[in-house]
Amino acid sequence: MARFTFKLPDIGEGISEAEIVAWHVAIGDRVEEDQGIADMMTDKATVEMESPVSGVVIELAGEVGDQVSIGAALVVIETDAVVADDAEVVAAPPTPAQVETAEQYEAENPGVEEVATETPLPLGTGSPANAGAQLGDSGNDAQPAVTTTSPTGPRPSPGSGEGQGAAPKTHALASPAVRARARDLGIDLASVKTDADRVRHSDLDAYLRYGSGEGYHAPNASRARADEPIKVIGMRRRIAENMAASKRAIPHFTYVDEIDVTALEAMRADLNANRGARPKLTMLPLMIVAICKTIPDFPMMNARYDDEAGVVTRHGQIHLGMAAQTDAGLTVPVIRDAQDRNVWQLATEITRLAEAARAGKLAPSEMGGGTITVTSLGPLGGIATTPVINRPEVAIIGPNKIVERPVFRGDEVVRAKLMNLSISCDHRVVDGWDAASFVQGMKKYLETPVLLFAD
C-alpha cells in the first residue's frame, strides 16, 4: 500500500486559491476512482473534485470554509495500488456536469450564500457581489467520468446495471450539497417537489415546513429551538467581505428627495394598455431612461474610482447594474449600454436577466462591470433607504415605495402618488451639491414623463 497526495489543480485562469465549500468524504472513508471528494469554490465557479485513485482517505486539507492554494495537498489517500508517495496529479478540465457557476451554486444553497433580502421587480435591488469568468483549461484532454457520490462511495447513476429488476425510481437532480443534506435528514429527493429544474435547499426547507408535503402545519411559535451556528463561507463570505470593504473604504452620504409620480404612473398604465406583444412595463425601465438622460450633465455619477491608483474613470457608456432576487438572495446582472436602449428594449432585457438570475443561468459576461447601480426594496421599500455603494462605483440609486397621499395643488387638495428617491454617493469624488442636482435632474423627467421620450 502507498500514500497518494491529491494536490489541488489549477481550476481557473488567474486563480491562486479555492475555498472548500463541501466535503463528500471523511477521514477513514473508502473512495473509488472518479468519486467526488469535495466541492471547491473560486470567485468564478464551483467545481466538484474527483479522486484520481481508489483507496482510503487518511488526511483532508481542512474544514469547510478554509482556503486551499493551487498545488497544495487537498486529500491524502492510502491506495491499494503501488504509487509513489506524494504523486502529482494532472487533473482533467472540469466537464459541464462538474462545474456550477457561482450563481447556480448560490441559487441552490440559500443557507450558505444568500446575498440580500430585497425584491427584483418592479425595480430590482443592488449588491456588491459580482461573479466572474469561465474556468480555464488545466492542460489535460482526458474527460473523467462524472458520478453522484456519498461519503461511502459512488451511487449508481440511472440506467446502470445495479438494482435492475427493482421498481423504477425517479431520479431527482440536485447539487452535491443538497444531496448531502437530504441524506442527513433521511429525505428521499424523489419525493420533494420543486418548481425548478433541480431540487434546492429551499425545496428541502418547504418539505420539512409543510409536513413532508402532506399539507401545511403552522410552526409552534412558543417552542424553543437550539441555537444554530452557521459558518459564513462561499459566496456569503465574499459578499460580507465586499460589503465591509465598501463601508470601510468609502465615506458614504445619502440624499433623499420626494418625487410625484402621478403622471408617470398614468402614462405607464396607458403604455401597458397599448403594448401589444411587447413586455409589460414596470417602473424600472422608465427609471433607467431618466438616469440615462440625466447622466450626461453629471458624468461624475457614472464613474468608477480606483482608490489605490488615485484615478476616477468617468465612463461614456452606461452599464447599469440592477439586482434580481433569487432563492439564495441577491445577484446583480448588468444591462450593457443602457443609454442605447428604448423603454421596451430595456423592459425585455430586464425580464430576461431577472429570469436568468432566478434560474441560476446568468453568464459570467452578464455580471460585473457596472458603472452605476439601482437598488430597491420594491413594495417593501418603506420611506427611505441608505443603500451601500457597489464598489468601485461611486453612486447607487434607491427608489422607494410608491404611496398615495393628499397634496396641495394650488388651493385644492388632490390625491397624488409619491415616491421617495434615495441616492448614496462616494463623498471622496461626489459632492453633496452634485448628488442633489442629479436627483433634481431625474425628478424633472419623472414628474414630466413626456420628456422621457423627447430627444
Secondary structure, 3 states (H helix, E strand, C coil): CEEEEEECCCCCCCCCEEEEEEECCCCCCEECCCCEEEEEECCCEEEEEECCCCEEEEEECCCCCCEEECCCEEEEEEECCCCCCCCCCCCCCCCCCCEEEHHHHHHCCHHHHCCCCCCCCCCCCCCCCCCCCCCCCCCCCCCCCCCEEECCEEECCCCCCCCCCCCCCCCCCECHHHHHHHHHHCCCHHHCCCCCCCECHHHHHHHHHCCCCCCCCCCCCCCCCCCCCCCCCHHHHHHHHHHHHHHHHCCEEEEEEEEECHHHHHHHHHHHHCCCCCCCCCHHHHHHHHHHHHHHHCHHHCEEEECCCCEEEECCCCCEEECEEECCEEECEEECCHHHCCHHHHHHHHHHHHHHHHCCCCCHHHECCCCEEECCCHHHCCCCCCCCCCCCECEEEEEEEEEEEEEEECCEEEEEEEEEEEEEEECCCCCHHHHHHHHHHHHHHHHCHHHHHCC
